Structures are given as structure tokens and as C-alpha cells.
């Protein structure tokens, strides 16, 4: 890749990141229904044409926010071949839960659920970009590395197990806010139960 091409890619990536950051704040402040693309452009700069080029429309923009979060959640898979399964699953669980439990991401989660009936395409795109993508990545890992025959079902069960009841409590605002230790304990126990069930050695 030439230096000019590299600079163009880097500039495009920075512009995309700025739009996602601005969009996240706009959605959190105004809700999905109240947010407009003009609001995002006003905060991030750029043009409507650039926004459409990157994301398509408002639903695509919101889905891209979730997709970006999912990509960061899946980071432990990048080292999967060098680590034992307990380490990979624990790292995945910690990353997944730590990100799910931030106030901003809890608010985005509530927003999608609240708006899903009015904006069904939003719900479908967010599900595909987020939970489904992560489940597919985990399915591939379980099938390739651990030879799990029911890998798809096992992956989806694992992603629910690591939540315990911490995510549900946080969504409802019940009880004290979960600490890093609470999340770590929940994830470790979920990994232990899951790996014991698959007879995976540490």
C-alpha cells in the first residue's frame, strides 16, 4: 500500500471513529427516535454523503456502534491459539461483561429493547452486528479448538451464563452496582461450570 493510500485509509478510519463517538452521545441524549443524522454530523464534522457511505442510514449507524463494541469484545479470540480454553473463555467473559456493564452500554441496550417494536429493522441489525456476531465467533472457536459437536448451542449458552444475574440487575437498577470483583467471580464460576460440562482440562 502506498503512503498516500495508507493516509487515506487512516483518515477514513479516524472519520468513521469520530462519527461513531458522536452518534453514541447523540443517541444517549436524544434516544433513537429523537436523534437525527444532522445531529451526528454537527458534532463529528464531515458530510451526510460521508455518513451514508460509511453507515447507510440511522439504523446502520446504530448497528455499527454495536458492531464496534462486539469487535472489541471478541479480542480474546485473537490470541486463542496460544492460550488454553479456560484462559480464552475467562478473558472473553471478562471483556464481554465489563463492556456490557458500563452505564453507556446499558443505556444503549435499554434503548434497543424499548425501540425494537417501532423500529424492527434496528433490532434486527443490532442483533446481527452484536450478539449474533459474537456467538458465531465463539461457535467457530468451540468447534475448531475443542471439537464441540453442539458448538452453536454451547456458545449461546455460555454468553448467557457469564452474565449470571448481574446484567439483568443492572438493567433494572436493582441492588448495588456490580464491582470488578463481582464480574470476575461470576465469569470464573460460569467458565468452571461450562468447562466441567464439556470435560475441558485446564
Secondary structure, DSSP 8 states (H G I E B T S, - for coil): --HHHHHHHHHHHHHHHHHHHHHHHHHHHHHHHH--HHHHHHHH-S-HHHHHHHHSSHHHHHHHHHHHHHHHHGGGGGGGGGS-HHHHHHHHHHHHHHHHTSHHHHHHHHHHHHHTTT-HHHHHHHHIIIIIHHHHHHHHHHHHHS--TTHHHHHHHHHHHTTTTHHHHHHHT-SS---HHHHHHHHHHHHHHHHHHHT---
